[in-house]
């Protein structure tokens, strides 16, 4: 008698695979979402006092508010580690070339420092190192006031 995978196992796999396939990972994945790079002027209006939320690759959620003086305190839920939630000081600014820049001085992890272009899409905001490299990674962020 031939052995076939359980139909339930096969059906259980495909929804998970479909969900992963739908998550934009690189710039070209945003093509159907009408990505528009935000200008420095757009960021100057959006970022001060904005509440920022992101989920990092490990599954932890980071939340902070961009204070108008260029500082913030980031909170991490650390849900994927055995650690308790933590906070760390940070700074933000808008670079002359229109990138959103962040510095986070984590207590137990290396300092995080980056600048990214912000793209507004029909699915929210994504950050990327380059607006010209279709294979460049994108990261979903939420900005609200």
Residue pairs with C-beta under 8 A, 6 or more apart in sequence:
24 30
24 33
24 123
24 126
24 138
24 140
25 137
25 138
26 134
26 135
26 136
26 137
26 138
27 35
27 128
27 130
27 131
27 133
27 134
27 135
27 136
27 137
27 138
28 134
28 135
29 138
30 119
30 121
30 126
30 138
33 121
33 122
33 123
34 121
34 122
35 119
35 120
35 121
35 126
36 119
36 120
36 121
37 98
37 117
37 118
37 119
37 131
38 46
38 98
38 117
38 118
38 119
38 120
39 98
40 94
40 96
40 97
40 98
42 118
43 94
43 98
43 100
43 118
44 94
46 118
46 143
47 66
47 92
47 94
47 100
47 143
48 66
48 67
48 68
49 65
49 66
49 67
49 68
49 145
50 65
50 66
50 143
50 144
50 145
51 63
51 64
51 65
51 142
51 143
51 144
51 145
52 62
52 63
52 64
52 65
52 66
52 72
52 141
52 142
52 143
53 61
53 62
53 63
53 141
53 142
54 61
54 62
54 139
54 140
54 141
54 142
55 61
55 62
55 140
56 62
58 80
58 81
59 79
59 80
60 76
60 77
60 78
60 79
60 80
60 81
61 76
61 77
61 79
62 74
62 75
62 76
63 74
63 75
64 72
64 73
64 74
64 75
64 90
65 72
66 72
66 92
70 91
70 92
70 93
71 89
71 90
71 91
71 92
72 89
72 90
72 91
72 92
73 87
73 88
73 89
73 90
74 87
74 88
74 89
74 90
74 104
75 85
75 86
75 87
76 85
76 86
76 87
76 88
77 85
78 84
78 85
78 86
86 106
86 107
86 108
88 104
88 105
88 106
88 107
89 104
89 105
90 102
90 103
90 104
90 105
91 102
91 103
92 100
92 101
92 102
92 103
93 101
94 100
94 101
95 101
95 115
98 117
99 115
99 116
99 117
99 118
100 115
100 116
100 117
100 118
100 127
101 113
101 114
101 115
101 116
102 112
102 113
102 114
102 115
103 111
103 112
103 113
104 111
104 112
104 113
105 111
106 112
116 127
116 128
116 129
116 139
117 127
117 128
117 129
117 130
117 131
118 125
118 126
118 127
118 141
119 125
119 126
119 127
119 128
119 131
119 138
123 140
124 140
124 141
124 142
125 140
125 141
125 142
125 143
126 138
126 139
126 140
126 141
127 138
127 139
127 141
128 136
128 137
128 138
128 139
129 136
129 137
130 136
